Amino acid sequence: MNIIVLSKRHGKSSQINLDRPSVILSMAVLVLSVFGLVFTGGYWLAQGKISETPDPRLAAFRAEIQTQEEQVLQAKQNAQDQINALAARLGQMQAHVLRLDALGRRLTQMAELEDGEFNFDITPAQGGRALKNEQKAVQGTIETQLDGLIAQINDRESQLRALENLMINRHLNEQVMPEGRPVTSGYISSYFGNRADPFTGKTARHKGVDFAGREGNEILAVAAGVVTWSGDRFGFGTMVEINHGNGYVTRYAHNKENLVAVGDKVEKGQRIALMGSTGRATGPNLHFEVLRDGKVVDPLKHIQKTR
């Protein structure tokens, strides 16, 4: 196959024989070169447009990704801060439990309670229904340790409240129970029961205990209470009477001077009078009586309870 090429400039014609391989190869190279130039030009043209006018959706997407990354980093930091705060709180609570346990042990020893009545050395027993799908709580986590410490603290507080009430009641009972000697110095000169009356010589019932001593010796309340009498009383001379509650009343007679008035609250061991010989007495002494539910009892039993 031949292609005839006419030239206007020279007025001549030439032929190109397409059957020759070298001609076909040359034409193929020419065609491919043209297509390559067209493709390359289109590509660089497209690249120039993209770089000059980027897609706004792509920029917004990139900005959103960056914002989310920053939020994730902030959330991680907040979570770490909370974990650190929980760990610090956990340490404080553990120290608090140790102090409560030590206090409880000391109070138990001070109260002289039997072993086992209050126990501050063991973790309190707990109960509860099974978790859904029989899942067990994860052990060793901060939340689990906090729950255990809260249970321990609640248990210790309950035990300490009960122990406090017990000790308060015991202290109050000790304070209102007549115990000990009602004088700072002196000796028992007459006991409770039948004796010879010092004025008539006849047998008579002595309703108290007499302490002989020096005039002006201090007289002490043997228990806390409220003064219900302070003044002269027939046969007793100048007398103080104290109501201690629980049915107990004590009387202090033949005083030289009373140091308390009716309605005064007195503490155990407080000075309430000075020894004298007023009323039916042969010399300076204290006539001491103890009444329980309105009946006199032997004061010696209470005097000998001195701790």
Salt bridges, closest charged atoms under 4 A:
ASP55 OD2 - ARG57 NH2 3.18
ASP101 OD1 - ARG156 NE 2.60
ASP121 OD1 - ARG105 NH1 2.57
ASP155 OD2 - ARG156 NH1 2.92
GLU174 OE2 - ARG307 NH2 3.75
GLU179 OE1 - LYS268 NZ 3.56
GLU179 OE1 - ARG307 NE 3.93
ASP197 OD1 - ARG280 NH2 3.00
ASP210 OD2 - ARG195 NH1 3.33
ASP210 OD1 - HIS206 NE2 3.32
ASP210 OD1 - HIS287 ND1 3.02
GLU215 OE2 - LYS256 NZ 3.61
GLU218 OE2 - ARG271 NH1 3.26
GLU241 OE2 - ARG233 NH1 3.50
GLU241 OE2 - ARG251 NE 2.80
GLU289 OE1 - ARG251 NH1 3.31
GLU289 OE2 - HIS287 NE2 2.75
ASP293 OD2 - ARG292 NE 3.85
